[in-house]
Amino acid sequence: MIWTLLCASLALASQADLAHKAGVDAQVAGDAETALAHYGKCLEIEPEHVPCHWEIGWSYWTKGDWEQVVSHWARVKSLMPDHPEVDRHLPTARGHLDSLQAIREAGKLAPGTVRTPPPEGWTVRLRAVGDIMMGTDFPDPKAYLPPDDGATLLDGVASLLEDADLTFGNLEGPLCDGGTTNKCKPGANCFAFRTPTRYGKYLVDAGFDVVSTANNHAEDFGSLCRKQTETTLEDLGIAFSGRPGTIASLTHDGVKIAVIGFHTSRNSHYVNDHETAKTLIEALDANHDLVIASFHGGAEGNKALHVPDRNETFYGENRGHLRAFAKVLVDAGADLILGHGPHVPRGLQVVDGRLVAYSLGNFATYGRFGLDRHLATSLVLEVTLDADGKLVSGQIFPVRLEGEGVPMPDPDRTSVDLIRSLSNEDFGDSAPIIGQDGSFAPR
C-alpha cells in the first residue's frame, strides 16, 4: 500500500515537472498565456511546487499583474526561504504593487467625471494614439507578423478610433516591401522594422486620417522605403507629416487643420531647432484654423514616465527639452501637441489653454517591443477644441497591449490613474482635472 502511494506521488510529481517545463518553453517563446496555463496545471497537481510558483511570477511580471507576482513569490519565500533569487526580486515586485495601489487610492479622490458644456461656435473632436508598428517581416518574414496577416490586430479598439472628426497615430517604421537596412550588424539583436505595404489598409479600416512619420524608425530601410511609405499613405488617402517639408493639411466641415510631425533627428522636422519650429508653426497658423503638432522625443522605458524640465538624453542622443519645445510651439500658434516616443504614457499639461500630451505610449506594437509594466499601458486620447484652438474637454479611453502587442480596452483603467498621477506630479496647477471615468478639462 505504501509502495502504491509512493508511486502515485512520484507520478504526480513527474506530471508537475512536465507542466513546469512546458510553461518555461512557452515563456521563452514569448507566449505568456500558454505559459500561465501550463503553470496553472502544475500547481493543480502540486500546489507547493516551488519552481512553478517562481516561474508563474515571471509570466505575470511580463503582464504587469503585480498582485499575482507578489502572491506567488511570497509563496516561494514561505516554502523556500533561502531561494537564491526571491530576496532580490520580490522587493521590486512589491514596490511596483505599492506604487500601483497608491495611484489607484489617489484616483479615488478625483471627481467621478469632468464634463463641460460645448461652447458656442464650432468644435473639432480628435482622437489620437501613440506608436503603431503592426508587425515586421524583418529579420524573419513570418515570426513577427500577427495572426490573420494583421487583419484583426486593431479589431478590439476599432470603435474607439472611428468615433472622431479626426484620428491620429504615430507610424513607427516604414510600410515597405523592399529596401535594405544598414542598422543591423551580422549576429546582432537590433530593432529595424518593415511592415508590408498591404497592412496600410488596416489603418484605413480602423479610421486613421493622419499619421506622423517623424520617428527613429522612419528610415530603418533607407530613403527608398520612406518614399514607399509616403506613396502608400497617399494612395490610401491618409495624410502624413514627418520628412522635412511634408505637412498634412486636412479639412473637416470647412475647418482647415494642419498637422506637422517633429523628431529628434534632422531626417524630420527637428525637435531641437526651436527657432525653425517656431517659424514653421507661425506659417501654418497663418492659413489654417487649427494647428496640431506631434513630436517623437524624450527618453524611453519605464524609467521615463516623468517629463523633466531639462534636456533629455538617451543612449547619448539629445532627445529634446520637451517642456520648452511645447511652450515654443504654443506661443507660435500650435493648438494641440501630441507626444510619443518614450513607449510609456506621460502626463498632460494645459499651456495657455492648449493641451500638451507628452507621450501617448505604445498603441499597437506587435512582436518586437518589450511590454512589461507600463510599456503595455496605453490609451486612446480624445480632445475637443473650440474655434480658438483651446481645450474644451477630453477623455482618456484606457487600453492595454495583450500578448505580443495587441491593443484591447483595459477594464482596470490603469492609464487613467497613471496619467492623472503623472500630470499632477509633473505639472501641478497646469495639469487638467481628470475624473475617475477618464474625462478631463482645464482647471
GUVO-976392 format. One record per residue (C-alpha): x, y, z; residue in three letters. Coordinates in steps of 0.25 Angstrom, whole numbers, padded with zeros to 4 digits, always signed. Each point is the difference from the previous one (the first is absolute). Layout:
N
XYZALA/...
This chain:
443
+0000+0000+0000MET/+0011+0010+0004ILE/+0007-0004-0013TRP/-0012+0003-0008THR/-0002+0013+0006LEU/+0015+0004-0002LEU/-0001-0004-0015CYS/-0013+0009-0001ALA/+0007+0011+0007SER/+0013-0001-0010LEU/-0009-0001-0012ALA/-0008+0013+0004LEU/+0014+0007+0003ALA/+0005-0004-0014SER/-0013+0006-0006GLN/+0002+0013+0007ALA/+0014+0000-0005ASP/-0004-0002-0014LEU/-0010+0011+0001ALA/+0011+0009+0006HIS/+0009-0003-0012LYS/-0011+0003-0010ALA/-0003+0013+0007GLY/+0015+0004+0000VAL/+0000-0003-0015ASP/-0012+0008-0003ALA/+0005+0012+0008GLN/+0014-0001-0007VAL/-0008+0000-0013ALA/-0007+0013+0004GLY/-0014-0007+0002ASP/-0004+0005+0015ALA/-0014-0005-0001GLU/+0004-0014-0004THR/+0011+0000+0011ALA/-0011+0004+0010LEU/-0009-0011-0004ALA/+0012-0010+0002HIS/+0004+0005+0013TYR/-0014+0000+0005GLY/-0001-0014-0003LYS/+0013-0003+0007CYS/-0006+0007+0013LEU/-0013-0008-0001GLU/+0009-0013+0000ILE/+0009+0005+0011GLU/-0004+0013+0007PRO/+0013+0002+0007GLU/+0009-0002-0013HIS/+0010+0011+0002VAL/+0006+0001-0014PRO/-0014+0002-0005CYS/-0004+0011+0010HIS/+0013+0007-0004TRP/-0002-0001-0015GLU/-0014+0004+0000ILE/+0004+0012+0008GLY/+0009+0004-0012TRP/-0012-0003-0010SER/-0008+0010+0008TYR/+0011+0010+0000TRP/+0000+0001-0015THR/-0015+0003+0001LYS/+0002+0010+0011GLY/-0009-0007+0010ASP/+0007+0003+0012TRP/-0010-0006+0010GLU/+0002-0013-0006GLN/+0015+0001-0001VAL/+0001+0004+0015VAL/-0010-0011+0004SER/+0008-0011-0007HIS/+0014+0005+0004TRP/-0004+0002+0015ALA/-0005-0015-0001ARG/+0014-0004-0005VAL/+0006+0008+0012LYS/-0008-0008+0009SER/+0003-0013-0006LEU/+0015+0002-0002MET/+0005+0012+0008PRO/+0014-0002-0006ASP/-0005+0000-0014HIS/+0012+0007-0007PRO/-0008+0011-0008GLU/-0012+0003+0008VAL/+0006+0010+0009ASP/+0006+0007-0012ARG/-0013+0001-0008HIS/-0012+0000+0010LEU/+0003+0014+0006PRO/+0000+0005-0014THR/-0014-0006-0003ALA/-0005+0005+0013ARG/+0005+0014-0004GLY/-0008-0001-0013HIS/-0012-0005+0007LEU/+0001+0011+0011ASP/+0001+0011-0011SER/-0012-0005-0008LEU/-0008-0001+0013GLN/+0004+0014+0004ALA/-0004+0006-0014ILE/-0013-0007+0001ARG/-0003+0005+0014GLU/+0003+0014-0004ALA/-0010-0002-0012GLY/-0011-0002+0010LYS/+0001+0014+0004LEU/-0002+0005-0014ALA/-0014+0005-0005PRO/-0008-0011-0006GLY/-0001+0007-0013THR/+0004+0013-0006VAL/-0009+0005-0011ARG/-0001+0014-0006THR/-0011+0005-0009PRO/+0004+0003-0014PRO/+0003+0014-0003PRO/-0007+0009-0011GLU/+0005-0002-0014GLY/+0007-0012-0006TRP/+0009-0010+0007THR/+0008-0011-0005VAL/+0001-0013+0007ARG/+0013-0008-0002LEU/+0005-0014+0004ARG/+0015-0003+0001ALA/+0009-0012+0003VAL/+0015-0002+0002GLY/+0009-0010-0007ASP/-0005-0009-0011ILE/+0008-0012-0005MET/-0009-0011-0006MET/+0010-0010-0001GLY/+0013-0002-0008THR/+0005-0009-0011ASP/+0015+0002+0005PHE/+0008-0007+0004PRO/-0009-0012-0001ASP/-0011+0001-0012PRO/-0010-0007+0009LYS/+0004+0000+0015ALA/-0004+0015+0003TYR/-0013+0001-0008LEU/-0013-0001+0008PRO/-0011-0011-0002PRO/-0009+0001-0012ASP/+0011+0008-0007ASP/-0004+0012+0009GLY/-0015+0001-0004ALA/-0005-0001+0014THR/+0011+0007+0007LEU/-0008+0013+0003LEU/-0014-0006+0001ASP/+0000+0001+0015GLY/+0001+0015+0000VAL/-0006+0004-0014ALA/-0012+0006+0007SER/+0009+0010+0008LEU/+0007+0004-0013LEU/-0012+0002-0010GLU/-0008+0009+0009ASP/+0007+0014-0003ALA/+0001+0011-0009ASP/+0015-0003-0002LEU/+0008-0012+0005THR/+0015+0001+0001PHE/+0012-0010+0003GLY/+0015-0001-0001ASN/+0004-0010-0010LEU/+0012-0006+0006GLU/+0008-0005-0012GLY/-0002-0001-0015PRO/-0011-0007-0009LEU/+0009-0007-0010CYS/+0002-0012-0008ASP/+0015+0001-0003GLY/+0012+0008+0004GLY/+0012-0003+0008THR/+0004+0004+0014THR/+0014+0004+0005ASN/-0005+0000+0014LYS/+0004-0014+0004CYS/+0013-0007+0000LYS/+0001-0015-0002PRO/-0004-0008+0012GLY/-0004+0013+0008ALA/-0014+0001+0006ASN/-0005+0013-0006CYS/-0013+0007-0002PHE/-0003+0003-0014ALA/-0015+0000-0005PHE/-0006-0002-0013ARG/-0015-0002-0001THR/-0006-0005-0013PRO/-0007+0010-0008THR/-0012-0009-0001ARG/-0002+0003+0015TYR/-0003+0015-0003GLY/-0015-0003-0003LYS/-0001-0004+0015TYR/+0003+0014+0004LEU/-0011+0005-0010VAL/-0010-0011+0006ASP/+0003+0005+0014ALA/-0004+0014-0003GLY/+0014+0007-0001PHE/+0000+0013-0007ASP/+0014+0005+0002VAL/+0013-0006+0005VAL/+0014+0005+0004SER/+0012-0006-0007THR/+0010+0008+0009ALA/+0007-0010+0008ASN/+0013-0008+0002ASN/-0006-0012-0008HIS/-0004+0008-0012ALA/+0012-0003-0008GLU/+0003-0014+0005ASP/+0001-0005-0014PHE/+0005+0013-0006GLY/-0006+0011-0009SER/-0006-0010-0010LEU/-0009-0005+0011CYS/-0003+0013+0006ARG/-0005+0005-0014LYS/-0008-0013-0002GLN/-0006+0003+0013THR/-0005+0013-0004GLU/-0005-0005-0013THR/-0008-0011+0007THR/-0006+0010+0009LEU/-0003+0009-0011GLU/-0007-0011-0008ASP/-0008-0004+0012LEU/-0005+0015+0003GLY/+0008+0001+0013ILE/+0007+0013+0002ALA/+0013+0001+0007PHE/+0012+0008+0004SER/+0014-0003+0004GLY/+0011+0002-0010ARG/+0004+0015-0001PRO/-0010+0007-0009GLY/-0012-0010+0002THR/-0012+0007+0006ILE/-0013-0007+0002ALA/-0011+0010-0004SER/-0015-0005+0002LEU/-0014+0006+0000THR/-0011-0004+0009HIS/-0014+0007-0001ASP/+0007+0012-0006GLY/+0011+0000+0011VAL/+0014+0000-0005LYS/+0009-0008+0008ILE/+0016-0001-0001ALA/+0008-0012+0006VAL/+0015+0001+0001ILE/+0009-0011+0006GLY/+0013+0002+0007PHE/+0011-0009+0004HIS/+0014+0000+0007THR/+0007-0002-0013SER/+0002+0009-0012ARG/-0006-0010-0009ASN/-0013+0006+0004SER/-0005+0014+0005HIS/+0010+0001+0011TYR/-0004+0001+0015VAL/+0013+0006+0004ASN/-0001+0012-0009ASP/-0010+0009+0007HIS/+0002+0012-0009GLU/-0004-0008-0013THR/-0011-0007+0007ALA/-0006+0014+0005LYS/+0001+0005-0015THR/-0007-0013-0005LEU/-0011+0001+0010ILE/-0002+0015-0003GLU/-0001-0003-0015ALA/-0011-0011+0002LEU/-0008+0009+0010ASP/-0001+0011-0010ALA/-0008-0009-0010ASN/-0007-0010+0009HIS/-0011+0000+0010ASP/+0007-0010+0009LEU/+0015-0005+0001VAL/+0003-0013+0006ILE/+0015-0003+0003ALA/+0005-0014+0004SER/+0014-0004+0005PHE/+0008-0012+0001HIS/+0009+0003+0012GLY/+0005-0003+0014GLY/+0007-0011+0007ALA/-0006-0014-0001GLU/-0006-0011+0009GLY/-0006-0002+0014ASN/+0010+0010+0006LYS/-0004+0011-0010ALA/-0014+0002+0006LEU/+0002+0014+0004HIS/+0003+0013-0008VAL/+0013+0007+0005PRO/+0001+0015-0001ASP/+0013-0002-0008ARG/+0006-0007-0012ASN/-0001-0015+0000GLU/+0010-0009-0005THR/-0001-0015-0004PHE/+0012-0009-0005TYR/+0007+0013-0002GLY/-0010+0007-0009GLU/-0006+0013+0004ASN/-0015-0003+0001ARG/-0005+0014+0002GLY/-0004+0010+0011HIS/-0014-0003-0002LEU/-0007+0009+0009ARG/+0008+0012-0006ALA/-0003-0005-0014PHE/-0015-0001+0003ALA/+0000+0014+0005LYS/+0007+0005-0013VAL/-0011-0007-0008LEU/-0012+0005+0008VAL/+0006+0014+0000ASP/+0002-0001-0016ALA/-0015-0004-0002GLY/-0001-0015+0002ALA/-0014-0004+0006ASP/+0003-0015+0004LEU/+0013-0007+0002ILE/+0001-0015+0000LEU/+0012-0007+0005GLY/+0006-0014-0002HIS/+0013-0007+0001GLY/+0002-0005+0015PRO/-0008-0012-0003HIS/-0008+0003+0013VAL/-0011+0010+0003PRO/+0004+0014+0006ARG/-0008+0011+0006GLY/-0009+0010-0006LEU/+0002+0015+0002GLN/-0008+0012-0004VAL/+0009+0012-0006VAL/-0008+0013-0002ASP/-0012-0008-0003GLY/+0006-0010-0009ARG/+0002-0015+0003LEU/+0013-0007+0000VAL/+0000-0015+0001ALA/+0015-0003+0003TYR/-0001-0015-0004SER/-0011-0009-0005LEU/+0008-0012+0002GLY/+0000-0013-0008ASN/-0013-0003-0007PHE/+0001-0012-0010ALA/+0015-0004+0000THR/+0000-0015-0004TYR/+0011-0010+0003GLY/+0012+0008+0002ARG/-0003+0009+0012PHE/+0003-0002+0014GLY/-0014+0001+0007LEU/+0003-0002+0015ASP/-0007+0010+0010ARG/-0004+0013-0006HIS/+0006-0003-0014LEU/-0014-0008-0002ALA/-0008+0012+0007THR/-0007+0007-0012SER/-0011+0009-0003LEU/-0008+0007-0011VAL/-0001+0015+0003LEU/-0012+0008-0004GLU/+0001+0015+0000VAL/-0010+0010-0004THR/+0005+0014-0004LEU/-0008+0013-0002ASP/+0001+0010-0011ALA/+0012+0007+0007ASP/+0007-0014+0001GLY/-0001+0000+0015LYS/-0003-0013+0007LEU/-0015-0002+0003VAL/+0000-0014+0006SER/+0006-0013-0002GLY/-0001-0015+0003GLN/+0011-0011+0003ILE/-0005-0013-0005PHE/+0009-0010+0007PRO/+0007-0011-0009VAL/+0009-0011+0004ARG/+0009-0008-0010LEU/-0002-0015+0001GLU/+0008-0012-0004GLY/+0011+0005-0011GLU/-0006+0014+0000GLY/-0015-0001-0004VAL/-0008+0013+0005PRO/-0012-0003+0008MET/-0009+0008+0010PRO/+0005+0000+0014ASP/-0010-0003+0010PRO/+0010+0004+0011ASP/+0001+0014-0005ARG/+0014+0000+0003THR/+0004+0012-0009SER/-0011+0009+0006VAL/+0006-0001+0014ASP/+0014+0000-0005LEU/-0001+0012-0009ILE/-0008+0008+0011ARG/+0011-0003+0010SER/+0011+0004-0010LEU/-0007+0012-0005SER/-0002+0005+0015ASN/+0015-0003+0004GLU/+0006+0006-0012ASP/-0009+0012-0003PHE/-0008+0004+0012GLY/-0010+0011-0003ASP/+0003-0001-0015SER/-0005-0014+0000ALA/-0014-0003-0004PRO/-0010-0005+0010ILE/-0002-0015-0004ILE/-0012-0008+0005GLY/-0001-0014+0004GLN/-0007-0003-0013ASP/+0011+0006-0008GLY/-0007+0013-0004SER/+0009+0012+0002PHE/-0001+0015-0002ALA/+0008+0012+0003PRO/+0001+0005+0015ARG/
